[in-house]
Amino acid sequence: MDIFVFGTLKSETLRTIVLGRELAPIDICTASIKGFCVYWAKEGPFPVMVPQESSEAHGLVLKNLSDVDVERLNYYELGFDYVLSPTSVETNVGPTEVSAYFCNNSDMATKKLWSYDDWLSDHSEIQYIAAEEFLDFFGTKYSDTAQAMYNRIFKRAEVYANEATSLGNVIEKGPESSTIQVENIQREYLGFFALNQISLKYSQFDGEVSELKNRVILMGSEASLILPYDPILDKVLLVEQFRIGPFCRGDRAPWVFEPVAGIIEVGETPEEAAKREVFEEAGLEVNQLVKIGSGYPNPGEATSYFYNYIAIVDLSEYSPGIYGAKHEGEDIRTHVADFNTVLNWSVSNKLRVLPLNTMVLWLALNKLKLPSR
C-alpha cells in the first residue's frame, strides 16, 4: 500500500519510530494533493489537512508499505480522529492513486498555517519521546488505553524533554564522573498512571559503576497543590475526599484533609492549573498565588513532581459545600477553619497528608509577609 503523509511523518526520525523500521529511499517520494491546506490543530502541535479550494498540500508518499506498516500507522493516526481514505496525488511521474489520513472534523484546525520547520525546531523532540512510549503499547493489551491516555503520554514527554535541557536550581553535585546507562525499559502497565520497569547502571560515589539495577517506577504526574488562605480572616480552606492510598494501606479512615490539588494538563502552566483547580474543587476565584516551592514528594518510587502554592482568597461570604469535577468522578467536601486550629492539628500529628503539613508550617512562618486580599 502507498500512503501520502503531509505533516509530522515527513520527519525520518518520527517515521522510523512509528513504523518500527527505516524506509529505503526508493520507497519515498515527494508529492502534493490539490484542494487541501494544512493548519495547526487546536488540541496540540499537530497538523490538520482540510479541504480548501485553490490550495495545495505538500508531503511524501510512503510506498510499498506492508500490512504491519499500515497497522502501525493506523494505530498512530486513527486515534487522533483521522480516517484513512483513497485519494489522488501529484508526484514527479504524474497523478498517483494512494491513501491519506483525513480529519473527520474540519473544526479540529486552527486558522494558523502549519509549518513543518516550526514543528521541527519547537515540538519534534517532545513528539519523538511521546511516540516511542505510545508505540511501545502497539499490539499489547494496553493499546486501546494508550489511545485514550495519549495526552498523559504527551505530558510526560513534554516534562522529560524540558528537564533534559535544564539543570535548574540543583545544589547536589553527584559523583565526579556521572553517567547513567539504561539497558532496558519495560512498559508494565498503563492507565491513569503508568508503571515501568527499568534496568540501568549508574556512577557511584566511589568512582565505580554500579552493577545492573532493576527498578520499578511509577510514572506519576506534574501537579499543582494549593492551600487557599484568607489573610484578613486568618482562615484556610481544606478539602476532604476519599483516597485510595490510605484505604489500600488498611487505614479505616480513608477520607483525608488535603490541599486543593490537580494534574497540570498539556499546554498548561502550574499557575494556570492552580487557579483552575481552586475553582473546580472549591468554587473560589484566586486573587493571588504565592509560590512555596516545588519538588519530588517520593523520588525513590515515582516521577511525580509537585508545585506548591498559597492562594490568597476571600472567604468572607464563602459557604463550604460539595465540589469537584463530576465528569472526573470527584466527590469533594470543603472546610473552612481558623489557621491556628489547623496549625494545632499539624503539630499534634492529626493532619495525615504530608504536603498539607508542609504548607501549613510554611504558612505559619511566612503569613505575615503575604499580601492582603
C-alpha positions as CSV (number, residue, x, y, z in Angstrom):
1,M,0.0,0.0,0.0
2,D,1.1,3.6,-0.7
3,I,0.2,6.3,1.8
4,F,0.5,10.1,1.5
5,V,1.7,11.9,4.6
6,F,1.8,15.7,5.0
7,G,2.8,16.7,8.5
8,T,5.0,15.3,11.3
9,L,5.6,12.0,9.4
10,K,7.7,13.8,7.0
11,S,10.3,13.5,9.7
12,E,12.5,10.5,9.2
13,T,13.0,10.1,12.9
14,L,9.3,10.0,13.7
15,R,8.6,7.8,10.7
16,T,11.1,5.2,11.9
17,I,9.6,5.3,15.4
18,V,6.1,4.8,14.1
19,L,6.9,2.1,11.5
20,G,9.5,0.4,13.7
21,R,11.9,0.3,10.8
22,E,13.6,2.6,8.3
23,L,12.2,3.0,4.8
24,A,14.5,2.7,1.8
25,P,14.9,5.9,-0.2
26,I,13.3,4.2,-3.2
27,D,10.1,3.8,-1.2
28,I,9.7,7.6,-0.5
29,C,8.8,10.3,-3.0
30,T,7.7,13.9,-2.8
31,A,4.0,14.6,-3.6
32,S,1.2,17.1,-3.3
33,I,-2.5,17.0,-3.1
34,K,-4.7,19.7,-4.6
35,G,-7.7,21.2,-3.0
36,F,-6.4,20.9,0.6
37,C,-4.5,23.0,3.0
38,V,-2.6,22.1,6.3
39,Y,-3.2,24.0,9.5
40,W,-2.1,23.7,13.1
41,A,-4.5,21.6,15.2
42,K,-6.4,23.2,18.2
43,E,-5.6,20.4,20.5
44,G,-1.8,20.4,20.2
45,P,1.3,20.8,18.0
46,F,-0.1,18.6,15.2
47,P,-1.2,19.2,11.6
48,V,-4.7,19.0,10.2
49,M,-5.4,18.8,6.5
50,V,-8.7,20.3,5.5
51,P,-10.4,20.9,2.1
52,Q,-9.7,24.4,0.7
53,E,-10.2,25.5,-2.9
54,S,-7.1,26.7,-4.9
55,S,-4.8,25.3,-2.3
56,E,-2.2,22.5,-2.4
57,A,-0.8,20.4,0.5
58,H,2.8,19.1,0.1
59,G,4.1,15.9,1.6
60,L,5.6,12.5,0.9
61,V,4.3,9.2,-0.5
62,L,5.4,6.2,1.6
63,K,5.4,3.3,-0.9
64,N,5.2,-0.5,-0.7
65,L,4.1,-0.5,2.9
66,S,3.5,-3.9,4.5
67,D,0.4,-4.8,6.4
68,V,2.2,-4.3,9.6
69,D,3.4,-0.9,8.5
70,V,-0.2,0.1,7.8
71,E,-1.4,-1.3,11.1
72,R,1.2,0.7,13.0
73,L,0.4,3.9,11.0
74,N,-3.3,3.4,11.7
75,Y,-2.6,2.9,15.4
76,Y,-0.7,6.1,15.5
77,E,-3.0,8.2,13.3
78,L,-6.6,7.0,13.7
79,G,-6.6,7.8,17.4
80,F,-6.4,11.5,16.5
81,D,-9.8,11.2,14.8
82,Y,-8.3,10.8,11.3
83,V,-9.7,8.3,8.7
84,L,-7.6,6.6,6.0
85,S,-9.2,7.1,2.6
86,P,-8.2,6.7,-1.1
87,T,-7.2,9.8,-3.0
88,S,-5.0,11.0,-5.9
89,V,-1.8,13.0,-5.5
90,E,0.7,14.6,-7.9
91,T,4.2,13.1,-8.0
92,N,7.2,13.5,-10.3
93,V,5.7,10.8,-12.5
94,G,2.3,12.3,-12.7
95,P,-1.0,11.6,-10.9
96,T,-0.8,8.6,-8.5
97,E,-3.5,6.7,-6.6
98,V,-2.7,6.5,-2.9
99,S,-4.4,6.6,0.5
100,A,-4.2,9.5,3.0
101,Y,-5.3,10.4,6.5
102,F,-8.1,12.9,6.5
103,C,-9.6,14.5,9.6
104,N,-13.2,13.7,10.4
105,N,-13.9,17.3,11.5
106,S,-12.5,20.4,10.0
107,D,-13.2,22.2,13.3
108,M,-10.1,20.4,14.6
109,A,-8.0,23.0,12.8
110,T,-7.0,26.5,13.8
111,K,-6.6,29.3,11.2
112,K,-2.8,29.2,11.5
113,L,-1.0,27.6,8.6
114,W,1.1,24.6,9.5
115,S,4.8,25.0,9.4
116,Y,6.9,21.8,9.4
117,D,10.1,23.8,10.1
118,D,8.5,25.4,13.2
119,W,7.3,22.0,14.4
120,L,10.8,20.5,13.8
121,S,12.5,23.2,15.9
122,D,9.9,23.7,18.6
123,H,8.0,20.4,19.1
124,S,9.7,17.5,17.4
125,E,11.7,16.2,20.4
126,I,8.6,16.0,22.6
127,Q,6.8,14.2,19.8
128,Y,9.6,11.7,19.4
129,I,9.6,10.8,23.1
130,A,5.8,10.6,23.2
131,A,5.7,8.4,20.0
132,E,8.3,6.0,21.5
133,E,6.1,5.4,24.6
134,F,2.9,5.3,22.6
135,L,4.2,2.8,20.0
136,D,5.6,0.6,22.8
137,F,2.0,-0.3,23.5
138,F,1.2,-1.3,19.9
139,G,-0.1,-4.9,19.8
140,T,-0.3,-5.1,23.6
141,K,-3.3,-5.3,25.9
142,Y,-2.8,-1.6,26.6
143,S,-3.1,-0.5,23.0
144,D,-6.6,0.9,23.4
145,T,-5.7,2.5,26.8
146,A,-2.8,4.3,25.1
147,Q,-5.2,5.9,22.6
148,A,-7.3,7.2,25.5
149,M,-4.3,8.3,27.6
150,Y,-2.3,9.9,24.8
151,N,-2.4,13.4,26.5
152,R,-0.9,11.8,29.6
153,I,1.8,10.3,27.5
154,F,2.4,13.5,25.7
155,K,2.6,15.4,29.0
156,R,5.3,13.0,30.3
157,A,7.2,13.6,27.1
158,E,6.9,17.3,27.5
159,V,8.2,17.2,31.0
160,Y,11.1,14.8,30.1
161,A,12.2,17.0,27.2
162,N,12.2,20.2,29.3
163,E,14.0,18.6,32.2
164,A,16.6,17.0,29.9
165,T,17.7,20.5,28.8
166,S,18.0,22.2,32.2
167,L,19.7,21.5,35.5
168,G,17.5,24.1,37.2
169,N,18.5,25.1,40.8
170,V,20.5,22.0,41.5
171,I,22.8,22.1,44.6
172,E,23.7,18.4,44.6
173,K,26.9,17.5,42.8
174,G,26.6,13.8,42.4
175,P,29.6,11.6,41.6
176,E,32.5,13.4,39.8
177,S,32.0,11.4,36.7
178,S,28.3,11.0,36.5
179,T,27.0,8.6,33.8
180,I,23.7,6.7,33.6
181,Q,23.4,3.8,31.2
182,V,19.8,2.5,30.6
183,E,19.9,-1.1,29.4
184,N,16.2,-1.7,29.0
185,I,12.7,-0.3,29.7
186,Q,9.6,-2.5,30.0
187,R,6.2,-0.8,30.0
188,E,4.4,-2.9,32.6
189,Y,1.1,-1.0,33.0
190,L,-0.8,1.9,31.5
191,G,-3.8,3.6,33.0
192,F,-4.3,6.9,34.7
193,F,-0.7,6.5,35.7
194,A,1.9,4.2,34.1
195,L,4.3,1.7,35.6
196,N,7.7,1.0,34.0
197,Q,10.5,-1.5,34.9
198,I,13.9,-0.1,34.1
199,S,17.3,-1.8,34.1
200,L,20.2,0.5,34.4
201,K,23.7,1.2,35.7
202,Y,25.0,4.5,37.1
203,S,28.1,6.1,38.6
204,Q,28.8,5.6,42.3
205,F,30.4,8.0,44.8
206,D,33.5,5.6,45.0
207,G,34.1,6.2,41.3
208,E,32.9,2.7,40.2
209,V,29.9,1.9,38.0
210,S,27.1,0.1,39.8
211,E,26.0,-3.4,38.9
212,L,22.9,-3.7,36.8
213,K,19.9,-2.5,38.8
214,N,16.3,-3.4,38.2
215,R,13.8,-0.7,39.4
216,V,10.1,-0.3,39.1
217,I,9.0,3.3,38.8
218,L,5.5,4.8,38.9
219,M,5.3,7.3,36.1
220,G,3.4,9.9,38.0
221,S,2.2,13.4,37.1
222,E,3.1,17.0,37.4
223,A,0.6,18.6,39.8
224,S,-0.3,21.9,41.5
225,L,-1.1,21.8,45.2
226,I,-2.8,24.9,46.6
227,L,-3.7,26.0,50.2
228,P,-6.4,28.7,49.9
229,Y,-5.9,31.3,52.7
230,D,-7.8,34.5,53.6
231,P,-5.2,36.8,55.3
232,I,-7.8,39.1,56.7
233,L,-9.9,36.4,58.4
234,D,-6.8,34.3,59.1
235,K,-8.7,31.2,57.8
236,V,-7.7,28.4,55.4
237,L,-9.8,26.2,53.2
238,L,-9.2,22.4,53.2
239,V,-10.7,19.7,51.0
240,E,-11.8,16.3,52.2
241,Q,-12.1,13.3,49.9
242,F,-11.7,9.6,49.7
243,R,-8.2,8.5,48.9
244,I,-7.2,5.0,47.6
245,G,-3.8,5.1,49.2
246,P,-4.9,5.1,52.8
247,F,-7.6,2.6,52.0
248,C,-5.2,0.1,50.5
249,R,-2.8,0.6,53.4
250,G,-5.6,-0.6,55.7
251,D,-6.5,2.8,57.1
252,R,-10.0,2.7,58.5
253,A,-10.5,6.4,57.8
254,P,-9.6,6.9,54.1
255,W,-11.3,10.3,53.9
256,V,-8.5,12.8,54.5
257,F,-7.9,16.5,54.6
258,E,-5.8,17.8,51.8
259,P,-4.8,21.0,50.0
260,V,-6.6,21.6,46.7
261,A,-4.7,19.7,44.0
262,G,-4.8,18.7,40.4
263,I,-2.8,17.5,37.4
264,I,-1.2,20.0,35.1
265,E,-2.6,19.4,31.7
266,V,-0.8,19.6,28.3
267,G,-0.1,23.3,27.4
268,E,-1.0,24.5,30.9
269,T,1.4,26.3,33.4
270,P,1.4,25.2,37.0
271,E,-0.1,28.6,37.9
272,E,-3.0,28.2,35.4
273,A,-3.6,24.7,36.8
274,A,-3.6,26.0,40.3
275,K,-6.3,28.6,39.6
276,R,-8.4,26.2,37.6
277,E,-8.3,23.6,40.4
278,V,-9.2,26.0,43.1
279,F,-12.3,26.9,41.2
280,E,-13.2,23.3,40.3
281,E,-12.6,21.9,43.8
282,A,-13.7,24.8,46.0
283,G,-15.7,27.2,43.8
284,L,-13.3,30.1,44.6
285,E,-11.6,32.7,42.4
286,V,-7.9,33.2,43.3
287,N,-6.8,36.8,43.9
288,Q,-3.1,36.0,44.0
289,L,-0.8,33.0,44.1
290,V,2.3,32.8,46.3
291,K,4.7,30.0,45.4
292,I,6.0,28.0,48.3
293,G,8.3,25.7,46.2
294,S,8.3,22.6,44.0
295,G,9.9,19.2,44.2
296,Y,9.6,15.4,44.3
297,P,7.4,14.0,47.1
298,N,8.6,10.4,46.6
299,P,11.7,10.2,44.4
300,G,12.5,6.6,45.2
301,E,9.3,5.3,43.8
302,A,7.7,7.8,41.4
303,T,8.4,10.6,38.9
304,S,5.6,12.8,40.5
305,Y,6.5,16.4,40.9
306,F,4.5,19.0,42.9
307,Y,4.2,22.8,42.6
308,N,3.0,24.1,45.9
309,Y,1.2,27.4,46.4
310,I,-0.7,29.6,48.8
311,A,-3.8,31.1,47.2
312,I,-4.9,34.4,48.5
313,V,-8.7,34.2,48.5
314,D,-11.8,35.9,50.0
315,L,-13.6,33.6,52.4
316,S,-15.8,36.3,54.0
317,E,-19.0,35.1,52.2
318,Y,-17.9,31.5,51.4
319,S,-20.2,28.6,52.2
320,P,-18.4,25.2,52.4
321,G,-20.1,22.5,50.3
322,I,-19.7,19.6,47.9
323,Y,-17.5,20.4,44.8
324,G,-15.3,18.6,42.2
325,A,-15.5,17.8,38.5
326,K,-18.3,15.3,38.3
327,H,-17.1,14.0,34.9
328,E,-13.8,13.0,36.6
329,G,-15.6,11.2,39.4
330,E,-14.6,13.8,42.0
331,D,-16.5,14.0,45.3
332,I,-15.0,16.7,47.4
333,R,-16.2,18.4,50.6
334,T,-14.7,21.8,51.5
335,H,-14.0,23.0,55.0
336,V,-13.0,26.5,56.4
337,A,-11.1,26.6,59.6
338,D,-9.1,29.1,61.7
339,F,-5.5,28.9,60.8
340,N,-4.4,28.4,64.4
341,T,-6.8,25.4,64.6
342,V,-5.2,23.8,61.5
343,L,-1.7,24.6,62.8
344,N,-2.5,22.8,66.1
345,W,-3.7,19.8,64.0
346,S,-0.4,19.8,62.2
347,V,1.9,20.0,65.3
348,S,-0.2,17.3,67.0
349,N,0.1,14.9,64.1
350,K,-3.6,15.0,63.1
351,L,-3.1,16.0,59.5
352,R,-2.2,12.8,57.7
353,V,-1.2,14.2,54.3
354,L,2.4,15.4,54.4
355,P,2.2,18.0,51.7
356,L,-0.6,19.7,53.6
357,N,1.6,19.7,56.8
358,T,4.4,21.3,54.8
359,M,2.2,24.0,53.5
360,V,0.6,24.8,56.9
361,L,4.1,25.0,58.6
362,W,5.3,27.2,55.7
363,L,2.3,29.5,56.2
364,A,3.0,29.7,59.9
365,L,6.5,31.1,59.2
366,N,5.5,33.4,56.3
367,K,1.9,34.5,56.7
368,L,2.8,38.0,57.9
369,K,4.7,38.5,54.7
370,L,1.8,37.7,52.4
371,P,-0.2,40.3,50.6
372,S,-3.7,41.1,51.7
373,R,-6.6,40.1,49.5
